[in-house]
Structures are given as structure tokens and as C-alpha cells.
């Protein structure tokens, strides 16, 4: 085997390793974000006694390493049985590695809704 052939094969192996590493890193990086689970919807009362629909959920950082300093754009939605959105509110999520029963201002006054919701959804995205 000549030096030129050896260098060509080494360069090809290095390129293949870099491509595979980039793909693996891309897959891992694409999963980076918060996983929201156990979304709960309940009738409740606000501090002033107003009847509200309260949404709580659990959130956990889904990747290796610490969560980012910036918030992740999320939306909480109240949805009908048919799947149409009654009302929604955007928020920025930033928690530690895992928190249970997060309930910042996710109270929706009953008077704002034309009918009771069937369920709540929490959707987060890296792009917003």
C-alpha cells in the first residue's frame, strides 16, 4: 500500500467519523428540551374567589447536562372534545432538572369560555 493510498483511506475514515459524530450529536441535540407530562385540568377558585379552570403539569429536562439559561417557548391550551382550541396562553418555561405540579398563572376564568373544556394541552417548542 502506498503512502498516497494510506492517506486517502485515513482521510476518508476521518470524514466518515466526523459525519457519524455530527449525526449522533444532531439527534441528541434535537431531543434537548423540556418534556411535559401529567397535564391536569381542574375546576378551582382564584385567590379572589373567581371560578377558574386550572392547568398544572410536570416538567423535566430531557437531555444530558443542565437546562439552558433562556426560557423555552410553550403554550397551554384548553381544548374541546372535538379538538378545537377554546383558549390558549403562551409562556416561557424554565425549571431545574425536574419539577412537579407546575402552576404559574395557568388559571383561565370560566367566564371567558363559551363552554367547559374537555382537556388541557401543554406544547413546548425550541423555535417558539
Backbone as JSON Lines, residues from 0, in Angstrom:
{"i":0,"aa":"X","n":[0.86,-1.17,0.0],"ca":[0.0,0.0,0.0],"c":[0.91,1.23,0.0]}
{"i":1,"aa":"X","n":[0.64,2.16,-0.89],"ca":[1.46,3.36,-0.99],"c":[1.02,4.38,0.04]}
{"i":2,"aa":"X","n":[1.87,5.36,0.26],"ca":[1.56,6.43,1.22],"c":[0.32,7.2,0.78]}
{"i":3,"aa":"X","n":[0.18,7.45,-0.5],"ca":[-0.99,8.18,-1.01],"c":[-2.29,7.43,-0.76]}
{"i":4,"aa":"X","n":[-2.27,6.11,-0.96],"ca":[-3.46,5.3,-0.7],"c":[-3.79,5.31,0.78]}
{"i":5,"aa":"X","n":[-2.75,5.16,1.61],"ca":[-2.94,5.16,3.06],"c":[-3.53,6.49,3.53]}
{"i":6,"aa":"X","n":[-3.0,7.61,3.04],"ca":[-3.51,8.93,3.42],"c":[-4.95,9.12,2.94]}
{"i":7,"aa":"X","n":[-5.26,8.62,1.74],"ca":[-6.62,8.73,1.22],"c":[-7.61,7.96,2.08]}
{"i":8,"aa":"X","n":[-7.23,6.75,2.5],"ca":[-8.11,5.95,3.35],"c":[-8.25,6.58,4.74]}
{"i":9,"aa":"X","n":[-7.18,7.11,5.25],"ca":[-7.23,7.76,6.57],"c":[-8.14,8.99,6.5]}
{"i":10,"aa":"X","n":[-8.02,9.77,5.44],"ca":[-8.86,10.96,5.3],"c":[-10.33,10.56,5.15]}
{"i":11,"aa":"X","n":[-10.6,9.5,4.4],"ca":[-11.97,9.01,4.24],"c":[-12.53,8.51,5.57]}
{"i":12,"aa":"X","n":[-11.72,7.8,6.35],"ca":[-12.17,7.32,7.66],"c":[-12.44,8.49,8.6]}
{"i":13,"aa":"X","n":[-11.59,9.5,8.55],"ca":[-11.78,10.69,9.39],"c":[-13.07,11.42,9.0]}
{"i":14,"aa":"X","n":[-13.32,11.55,7.72],"ca":[-14.54,12.19,7.24],"c":[-15.78,11.4,7.66]}
{"i":15,"aa":"X","n":[-15.73,10.08,7.53],"ca":[-16.87,9.24,7.93],"c":[-17.12,9.36,9.43]}
{"i":16,"aa":"X","n":[-16.07,9.38,10.22],"ca":[-16.21,9.53,11.67],"c":[-16.83,10.88,12.01]}
{"i":17,"aa":"X","n":[-16.4,11.93,11.35],"ca":[-16.96,13.26,11.6],"c":[-18.44,13.31,11.21]}
{"i":18,"aa":"X","n":[-18.8,12.69,10.1],"ca":[-20.21,12.68,9.68],"c":[-21.08,11.91,10.66]}
{"i":19,"aa":"X","n":[-20.64,10.73,11.08],"ca":[-21.4,9.94,12.05],"c":[-21.52,10.69,13.37]}
{"i":20,"aa":"X","n":[-20.42,11.29,13.83],"ca":[-20.46,12.08,15.06],"c":[-21.42,13.24,14.96]}
{"i":21,"aa":"X","n":[-21.43,13.92,13.83],"ca":[-22.35,15.03,13.63],"c":[-23.81,14.59,13.63]}
{"i":22,"aa":"X","n":[-24.07,13.45,13.03],"ca":[-25.44,12.93,13.01],"c":[-25.89,12.56,14.41]}
{"i":23,"aa":"X","n":[-25.03,11.86,15.15],"ca":[-25.37,11.47,16.53],"c":[-25.59,12.72,17.39]}
{"i":24,"aa":"X","n":[-24.71,13.71,17.28],"ca":[-24.88,14.94,18.05],"c":[-26.17,15.64,17.66]}
{"i":25,"aa":"X","n":[-26.5,15.66,16.38],"ca":[-27.74,16.3,15.92],"c":[-28.97,15.62,16.48]}
{"i":26,"aa":"X","n":[-28.95,14.3,16.54],"ca":[-30.08,13.57,17.1],"c":[-30.22,13.88,18.58]}
{"i":27,"aa":"X","n":[-29.11,13.88,19.31],"ca":[-29.16,14.19,20.74],"c":[-29.6,15.64,20.95]}
{"i":28,"aa":"X","n":[-29.06,16.57,20.16],"ca":[-29.4,17.98,20.31],"c":[-30.87,18.23,19.98]}
{"i":29,"aa":"X","n":[-31.42,17.5,19.02],"ca":[-32.82,17.69,18.65],"c":[-33.77,17.3,19.78]}
{"i":30,"aa":"X","n":[-33.31,16.42,20.66],"ca":[-34.14,16.0,21.79],"c":[-34.03,16.94,22.98]}
{"i":31,"aa":"X","n":[-33.13,17.89,22.91],"ca":[-32.93,18.78,24.05],"c":[-34.17,19.64,24.23]}
{"i":32,"aa":"X","n":[-34.72,19.61,25.4],"ca":[-35.9,20.4,25.7],"c":[-36.57,19.86,26.94]}
{"i":33,"aa":"X","n":[-37.65,20.47,27.31],"ca":[-38.42,20.02,28.45],"c":[-39.49,19.04,27.99]}
{"i":34,"aa":"X","n":[-39.64,17.96,28.73],"ca":[-40.75,17.06,28.5],"c":[-41.84,17.42,29.5]}
{"i":35,"aa":"X","n":[-43.02,17.67,29.01],"ca":[-44.15,17.97,29.89],"c":[-45.04,16.74,29.93]}
{"i":36,"aa":"X","n":[-45.41,16.37,31.14],"ca":[-46.24,15.18,31.33],"c":[-47.3,15.47,32.38]}
{"i":37,"aa":"X","n":[-48.23,14.55,32.5],"ca":[-49.23,14.6,33.56],"c":[-49.97,15.95,33.59]}
{"i":38,"aa":"X","n":[-50.43,16.39,32.42],"ca":[-51.18,17.65,32.34],"c":[-52.55,17.43,32.99]}
{"i":39,"aa":"X","n":[-52.88,18.29,33.94],"ca":[-54.13,18.14,34.69],"c":[-54.98,19.4,34.54]}
{"i":40,"aa":"X","n":[-56.28,19.21,34.39],"ca":[-57.25,20.29,34.28],"c":[-58.27,20.11,35.39]}
{"i":41,"aa":"X","n":[-58.47,21.15,36.18],"ca":[-59.42,21.04,37.3],"c":[-60.15,22.37,37.5]}
{"i":42,"aa":"X","n":[-61.39,22.27,37.93],"ca":[-62.14,23.46,38.32],"c":[-61.58,23.91,39.67]}
{"i":43,"aa":"X","n":[-61.37,25.21,39.81],"ca":[-60.79,25.75,41.05],"c":[-61.29,27.17,41.25]}
{"i":44,"aa":"X","n":[-60.79,27.81,42.28],"ca":[-61.09,29.22,42.54],"c":[-59.79,30.0,42.61]}
{"i":45,"aa":"X","n":[-59.76,31.15,41.95],"ca":[-58.61,32.05,42.04],"c":[-58.58,32.65,43.45]}
{"i":46,"aa":"X","n":[-57.52,33.36,43.76],"ca":[-57.38,33.98,45.08],"c":[-58.53,34.92,45.41]}
{"i":47,"aa":"X","n":[-59.09,35.56,44.38],"ca":[-60.2,36.5,44.61],"c":[-61.57,35.81,44.59]}
{"i":48,"aa":"X","n":[-61.58,34.47,44.5],"ca":[-62.82,33.72,44.53],"c":[-63.46,33.48,43.17]}
{"i":49,"aa":"X","n":[-62.84,33.98,42.1],"ca":[-63.36,33.79,40.75],"c":[-63.22,32.32,40.35]}
{"i":50,"aa":"X","n":[-64.29,31.71,39.81],"ca":[-64.16,30.33,39.32],"c":[-63.25,30.28,38.09]}
{"i":51,"aa":"X","n":[-62.31,29.33,38.1],"ca":[-61.33,29.2,37.02],"c":[-61.16,27.74,36.65]}
{"i":52,"aa":"X","n":[-60.62,27.53,35.46],"ca":[-60.09,26.24,35.06],"c":[-58.59,26.32,35.29]}
{"i":53,"aa":"X","n":[-58.05,25.46,36.13],"ca":[-56.62,25.5,36.49],"c":[-55.89,24.35,35.8]}
{"i":54,"aa":"X","n":[-54.77,24.7,35.17],"ca":[-53.94,23.72,34.48],"c":[-52.63,23.58,35.25]}
{"i":55,"aa":"X","n":[-52.28,22.34,35.59],"ca":[-50.97,22.05,36.2],"c":[-50.33,20.92,35.4]}
{"i":56,"aa":"X","n":[-49.03,20.8,35.5],"ca":[-48.32,19.75,34.77],"c":[-46.96,19.53,35.4]}
{"i":57,"aa":"X","n":[-46.33,18.45,35.01],"ca":[-44.96,18.16,35.44],"c":[-44.03,18.47,34.27]}
{"i":58,"aa":"X","n":[-42.83,18.92,34.58],"ca":[-41.85,19.21,33.54],"c":[-40.5,18.67,33.97]}
{"i":59,"aa":"X","n":[-39.77,18.16,32.97],"ca":[-38.45,17.61,33.25],"c":[-37.54,17.89,32.07]}
{"i":60,"aa":"X","n":[-36.3,18.27,32.34],"ca":[-35.31,18.5,31.29],"c":[-34.97,17.14,30.7]}
{"i":61,"aa":"X","n":[-35.04,17.02,29.37],"ca":[-34.96,15.71,28.72],"c":[-33.61,15.38,28.12]}
{"i":62,"aa":"X","n":[-32.57,16.11,28.44],"ca":[-31.28,15.84,27.81],"c":[-30.17,15.81,28.86]}
{"i":63,"aa":"X","n":[-29.0,15.4,28.41],"ca":[-27.84,15.41,29.29],"c":[-27.45,16.84,29.58]}
{"i":64,"aa":"X","n":[-26.85,17.07,30.7],"ca":[-26.4,18.41,31.05],"c":[-27.52,19.23,31.67]}
{"i":65,"aa":"X","n":[-27.15,20.42,32.07],"ca":[-28.1,21.31,32.72],"c":[-29.0,21.99,31.71]}
{"i":66,"aa":"X","n":[-30.2,22.39,32.14],"ca":[-31.1,23.13,31.25],"c":[-30.47,24.46,30.85]}
{"i":67,"aa":"X","n":[-30.89,25.01,29.73],"ca":[-30.34,26.3,29.3],"c":[-30.81,27.43,30.23]}
{"i":68,"aa":"X","n":[-30.11,28.53,30.17],"ca":[-30.48,29.69,30.98],"c":[-31.74,30.35,30.43]}
{"i":69,"aa":"X","n":[-31.89,30.37,29.11],"ca":[-33.05,31.01,28.5],"c":[-34.29,30.13,28.65]}
{"i":70,"aa":"X","n":[-35.44,30.74,28.53],"ca":[-36.69,30.01,28.65],"c":[-37.03,29.33,27.33]}
{"i":71,"aa":"X","n":[-37.83,28.28,27.41],"ca":[-38.3,27.6,26.22],"c":[-39.74,28.04,25.96]}
{"i":72,"aa":"X","n":[-40.05,28.51,24.75],"ca":[-41.42,28.95,24.45],"c":[-42.4,27.79,24.52]}
{"i":73,"aa":"X","n":[-43.49,28.0,25.24],"ca":[-44.53,26.98,25.4],"c":[-45.91,27.63,25.29]}
{"i":74,"aa":"X","n":[-46.91,26.8,25.11],"ca":[-48.29,27.25,25.05],"c":[-49.14,26.27,25.85]}
{"i":75,"aa":"X","n":[-50.04,26.82,26.66],"ca":[-51.03,25.99,27.35],"c":[-52.37,26.26,26.67]}
{"i":76,"aa":"X","n":[-53.09,25.17,26.35],"ca":[-54.36,25.29,25.62],"c":[-55.46,24.53,26.34]}
{"i":77,"aa":"X","n":[-56.67,25.09,26.29],"ca":[-57.86,24.36,26.72],"c":[-58.57,23.94,25.44]}
{"i":78,"aa":"X","n":[-58.91,22.65,25.36],"ca":[-59.38,22.06,24.11],"c":[-60.74,21.39,24.32]}
{"i":79,"aa":"X","n":[-61.6,21.47,23.3],"ca":[-62.91,20.81,23.33],"c":[-62.74,19.32,23.04]}
{"i":80,"aa":"X","n":[-63.81,18.57,23.2],"ca":[-63.79,17.14,22.91],"c":[-63.5,16.88,21.44]}
{"i":81,"aa":"X","n":[-63.92,17.8,20.58],"ca":[-63.69,17.66,19.13],"c":[-62.27,18.05,18.74]}
{"i":82,"aa":"X","n":[-61.53,18.65,19.65],"ca":[-60.14,19.02,19.36],"c":[-59.92,20.47,19.01]}
{"i":83,"aa":"X","n":[-60.95,21.31,19.03],"ca":[-60.74,22.73,18.74],"c":[-60.3,23.46,20.01]}
{"i":84,"aa":"X","n":[-59.48,24.48,19.82],"ca":[-58.92,25.23,20.93],"c":[-59.93,26.29,21.39]}
{"i":85,"aa":"X","n":[-60.26,26.25,22.68],"ca":[-61.16,27.26,23.26],"c":[-60.39,28.53,23.6]}
{"i":86,"aa":"X","n":[-59.23,28.36,24.21],"ca":[-58.4,29.49,24.63],"c":[-56.98,28.97,24.82]}
{"i":87,"aa":"X","n":[-56.0,29.84,24.63],"ca":[-54.61,29.45,24.85],"c":[-53.81,30.62,25.37]}
{"i":88,"aa":"X","n":[-52.7,30.31,25.99],"ca":[-51.82,31.34,26.54],"c":[-50.38,30.87,26.39]}
{"i":89,"aa":"X","n":[-49.54,31.74,25.86],"ca":[-48.12,31.43,25.74],"c":[-47.38,31.76,27.02]}
{"i":90,"aa":"X","n":[-46.29,31.05,27.25],"ca":[-45.45,31.32,28.42],"c":[-44.05,30.79,28.14]}
{"i":91,"aa":"X","n":[-43.12,31.2,28.94],"ca":[-41.74,30.72,28.84],"c":[-41.45,29.78,29.99]}
{"i":92,"aa":"X","n":[-41.0,28.58,29.66],"ca":[-40.74,27.56,30.67],"c":[-39.25,27.5,30.97]}
{"i":93,"aa":"X","n":[-38.91,27.59,32.22],"ca":[-37.54,27.37,32.67],"c":[-37.6,26.82,34.07]}
{"i":94,"aa":"X","n":[-37.23,25.57,34.2],"ca":[-37.2,24.92,35.51],"c":[-35.87,24.23,35.65]}
{"i":95,"aa":"X","n":[-35.64,23.66,36.8],"ca":[-34.42,22.89,37.01],"c":[-34.53,21.57,36.26]}
{"i":96,"aa":"X","n":[-33.9,20.54,36.77],"ca":[-33.92,19.25,36.09],"c":[-35.29,18.61,36.12]}
{"i":97,"aa":"X","n":[-36.11,18.89,37.12],"ca":[-37.46,18.33,37.16],"c":[-38.28,18.98,38.26]}
{"i":98,"aa":"X","n":[-39.47,19.38,37.95],"ca":[-40.38,19.95,38.93],"c":[-41.74,19.32,38.75]}
{"i":99,"aa":"X","n":[-42.44,19.17,39.84],"ca":[-43.76,18.57,39.79],"c":[-44.82,19.64,40.01]}
{"i":100,"aa":"X","n":[-45.97,19.43,39.41],"ca":[-47.14,20.28,39.61],"c":[-46.85,21.76,39.4]}
{"i":101,"aa":"X","n":[-46.3,22.08,38.26],"ca":[-46.04,23.48,37.94],"c":[-47.38,24.17,37.71]}
{"i":102,"aa":"X","n":[-47.6,25.27,38.39],"ca":[-48.84,26.0,38.14],"c":[-48.63,27.49,38.27]}
{"i":103,"aa":"X","n":[-47.82,28.07,37.36],"ca":[-47.77,29.53,37.3],"c":[-49.16,30.03,36.9]}
{"i":104,"aa":"X","n":[-49.27,31.18,36.31],"ca":[-50.63,31.7,36.06],"c":[-51.35,30.96,34.94]}
{"i":105,"aa":"X","n":[-51.7,29.71,35.18],"ca":[-52.43,28.94,34.19],"c":[-53.87,28.76,34.64]}
{"i":106,"aa":"X","n":[-54.43,29.84,35.14],"ca":[-55.84,29.86,35.51],"c":[-56.6,30.6,34.41]}
{"i":107,"aa":"X","n":[-57.66,29.97,33.91],"ca":[-58.49,30.58,32.89],"c":[-59.87,30.81,33.49]}
{"i":108,"aa":"X","n":[-60.28,32.08,33.65],"ca":[-61.61,32.33,34.22],"c":[-62.7,31.63,33.41]}
{"i":109,"aa":"X","n":[-63.59,30.97,34.12],"ca":[-64.7,30.25,33.48],"c":[-65.5,31.18,32.59]}
{"i":110,"aa":"X","n":[-65.65,32.45,32.99],"ca":[-66.46,33.4,32.23],"c":[-65.89,33.69,30.84]}
{"i":111,"aa":"X","n":[-64.62,33.4,30.59],"ca":[-64.02,33.66,29.27],"c":[-64.33,32.57,28.25]}
{"i":112,"aa":"X","n":[-64.86,31.44,28.72],"ca":[-65.05,30.31,27.82],"c":[-66.52,30.13,27.45]}
{"i":113,"aa":"X","n":[-66.79,29.83,26.17],"ca":[-68.18,29.63,25.74],"c":[-68.77,28.32,26.27]}
{"i":114,"aa":"X","n":[-67.89,27.36,26.59],"ca":[-68.32,26.08,27.15],"c":[-67.16,25.45,27.91]}
{"i":115,"aa":"X","n":[-67.44,24.46,28.74],"ca":[-66.36,23.83,29.51],"c":[-65.37,23.09,28.6]}
{"i":116,"aa":"X","n":[-64.09,23.13,28.95],"ca":[-63.09,22.4,28.16],"c":[-63.14,20.91,28.46]}
{"i":117,"aa":"X","n":[-62.65,20.13,27.52],"ca":[-62.58,18.68,27.7],"c":[-61.23,18.28,28.29]}
{"i":118,"aa":"X","n":[-60.17,18.97,27.85],"ca":[-58.81,18.66,28.34],"c":[-57.91,19.87,28.14]}
{"i":119,"aa":"X","n":[-56.72,19.78,28.73],"ca":[-55.7,20.81,28.56],"c":[-54.5,20.19,27.87]}
{"i":120,"aa":"X","n":[-53.78,21.01,27.13],"ca":[-52.54,20.57,26.47],"c":[-51.44,21.59,26.8]}
{"i":121,"aa":"X","n":[-50.24,21.1,26.95],"ca":[-49.07,21.97,27.1],"c":[-48.11,21.56,25.99]}
{"i":122,"aa":"X","n":[-47.78,22.51,25.13],"ca":[-46.92,22.25,23.98],"c":[-45.72,23.19,24.07]}
{"i":123,"aa":"X","n":[-44.52,22.62,24.0],"ca":[-43.3,23.41,24.03],"c":[-42.51,23.17,22.75]}
{"i":124,"aa":"X","n":[-41.83,24.22,22.3],"ca":[-41.01,24.08,21.09],"c":[-39.74,24.86,21.27]}
{"i":125,"aa":"X","n":[-38.71,24.45,20.59],"ca":[-37.43,25.15,20.68],"c":[-37.47,26.44,19.89]}
{"i":126,"aa":"X","n":[-38.27,26.49,18.84],"ca":[-38.3,27.67,17.98],"c":[-39.28,28.71,18.43]}
{"i":127,"aa":"X","n":[-40.34,28.31,19.1],"ca":[-41.32,29.29,19.57],"c":[-42.64,29.21,18.92]}
